[in-house]
Amino acid sequence: MVNRSELVPTAFKELPDITGIRIYTFETNTKYKKRDDLLVVVFDKGTIAAGVYTSSLCPSAPVEWCKESVNYNKIRGLVVNSGNANAFTGKRGVQTVNNMATGLAKNIGCNIEGIAVASTGVIGEFLNESMILDAIETIDLRMPTSSWVDAAKSIMTTDTFSKLAFKLCKIDNCEIIINGIAKGSGMIAPDMATMLSFIFTNANISHSLLQEILKETTNISFNAITVDGDTSTSDTFLAFSSNKAKHRLIEDINDPKICEFIKSFKEVAINLAKQIVKDGEGATKFVTIELEGAISNNSARIIAKSIANSPLFKTAIFGEDPNWGRIVMAIGKAGEPASRDKVKIWIGNNLVASDGVVVANYNEEVVADYMKNKNINIKINVGIGEGYDKIWTCDLSHQYITINADYRS
Amino acid sequence: MVNRSELVPTAFKELPDITGIRIYTFETNTKYKKRDDLLVVVFDKGTIAAGVYTSSLCPSAPVEWCKESVNYNKIRGLVVNSGNANAFTGKRGVQTVNNMATGLAKNIGCNIEGIAVASTGVIGEFLNESMILDAIETIDLRMPTSSWVDAAKSIMTTDTFSKLAFKLCKIDNCEIIINGIAKGSGMIAPDMATMLSFIFTNANISHSLLQEILKETTNISFNAITVDGDTSTSDTFLAFSSNKAKHRLIEDINDPKICEFIKSFKEVAINLAKQIVKDGEGATKFVTIELEGAISNNSARIIAKSIANSPLFKTAIFGEDPNWGRIVMAIGKAGEPASRDKVKIWIGNNLVASDGVVVANYNEEVVADYMKNKNINIKINVGIGEGYDKIWTCDLSHQYITINADYRS
């Protein structure tokens, strides 16, 4: 039994309704017992969507479906099941996705290209879709809907808490709602902990603008977190807009009227991304890494990730050991330009190393004391240029080994 | 207290002497107490050498010295200290290396460019070289030498056993000795577990041929192992030849007379590399990964390392869980060409997945039983081309976390 993460944030009680977006959750008993494990969202006509997916070259059948077949200009439904990823399941897996999309499309009366599908859970096992199809068949748009909290709970796998976030903002004086849910724990464990996130809004924007915003957002949110550096076959980040807000249609990312929306959208995604790190498998510390002085932002990202993914760095954080030597090691192995003799490292507000050596007045006691915090900030300047990046990660603890070594046995 | 690795191999009692190569070990109390922590090797005139170093862009002062200043055509000495890596120590670190080389050069009467230096241990702390210089001063070539076993022990840091290997072979009917020692545990922990290896022989070969052989060998030995994917600031692999064997000088790698020597040299290095994996921090399983069907050998290496370095794969091995889904995940995240629907995976002799799905007659019980072995063989065919690679790694256990989280505290 895995305990709730020590880093669980204060939970949202509920998110606001968005007209034209209906949530239904079901207990299908496909894998889990005594909990909802199927989420169906039905959208009014006029809804548009956008998607970003795993970079894995062995993606799951639902990811292939969403990438290749879904019509994001005419989206009508989303089906998400938890417990089985329908990945590495060959032609039978493709047929299963098709059956799930067909089931909902028939029920609500649309083309199957109007239905997005996402699945997470065990990979390499065939998904028995019969109970899922039965549940989809019972949907009647006049029946009571489920809540956003229900939705967030129904998509959980090894998550120890449900993940929700929202922001309100204005476009041209119209109230805009941005609701998000996510799941993931161990960013990207392929078994039961793949990252999924769905954001829902009512802004009146084009599909291609939403796609642009989604891409920008992914880079500074879900792509800026890492738990164990492993990449799942199923990672999926979708955004949907009912387009029901009364302002004029916005299509250009440089339109000043969309600026506040983009900022709020990013805040929701970053909030969800941080929650995933806080629920990282076995996490006891939440670590922010700021990397400056790199030759480019991309180079800063590579160095920051080299640090964040280093098992030695992560175990030192778990051990509350201000072992900045391991940061130097991880900078060195990143293979990116860095000036060893100009590197500066801060742990919290403490400058510990400067100009290629430990600072003269280094006080290990003070820094060791800082390491006892739940939130640890590390800043590094690699002394080359203006490239900057900020990412979030967690430590590597005994509990990570326990969860992942003992999971299937 | 860390216990001896469960995977410790049968130890060599001693290696044969090589005329013209004198070993001296000392207890300097620089970092460790009550054990030798300094190795000095003195070579007769005529000895040549070759070197391969860490790819880290933040290398230690001794690595910079060896790469930039040492004259491998006229090598006379090697100084290795354990407990302090003299890395990230700025100008003072450079001076320390210079002092160590000067000390031995003065004593034996040669240029300081004739002295190679290697240091491993804590990084970012200044190395107090005074006790080391005192020890070097006492060396008198008429005094009794230390043994190869002493040499291997004196360079250990977090190693739980000393690492030695040797082979005898012939060049043109002359008996050739190839002796090797190594240290490393957690391939590449920067604190106290950096990889060092030194091979010594009497073959009469040119510096540039030895360098070619060393490079080829590194690729299939020390570069084909991984414990935690972390790369140290200090990794160093040096080879020395007294050139005293009576056969004619060999300079060409295609000379048929050198063929058996190259094979034996590689065997010594592979033997040492495997010992390092077996002493991997917290290792309980020795894992061989064969990757075939890739687009190139280089691509096969990238995919094999993606699997070997995946924390999820490694924890599954520790948990004795035949979780081939994590192998698929690691193939997918490697970013190299692979045909998802043609991938084949063997665990031991058991084909578990084929043509993109689990095999029809998959028997988890049989495969789970195989996972209880100490030596685990995994073979993967990614269904694209003829590229092949073989690497070795170990599992990721609770003991790894304990060693690395609790080390400095």
Interface residues (C-beta under 8 A of the other chain):
Chain A: T54 S55 S56 L57 C58 P59 A87 F88 T89 G90 R92 V122 I123 G124 E125 G186 A189 P190 D191 D228 G229 D230 T231 S232 T233 S310 P311 L312 T315 A316 F318 G319 E320 D321 N323 W324 G325 R326 V328 M329 A330 I331 G332 K333 A334 G335 E336 P337 A338 R340 D341 V343 A353 D355 G356 V357 V358 L396 S397 H398 Y400 I401 T402 N404 A405 D406 Y407 R408 S409
Chain B: T54 S55 S56 L57 C58 P59 A87 F88 T89 G90 R92 V122 I123 G124 E125 G186 A189 P190 D191 D228 G229 D230 T231 S232 T233 S310 P311 L312 T315 A316 F318 G319 E320 D321 N323 W324 G325 R326 V328 M329 A330 I331 G332 K333 A334 G335 E336 P337 A338 R340 D341 V343 A353 D355 G356 V357 V358 A368 L396 S397 H398 Y400 I401 T402 N404 A405 D406 Y407 R408 S409
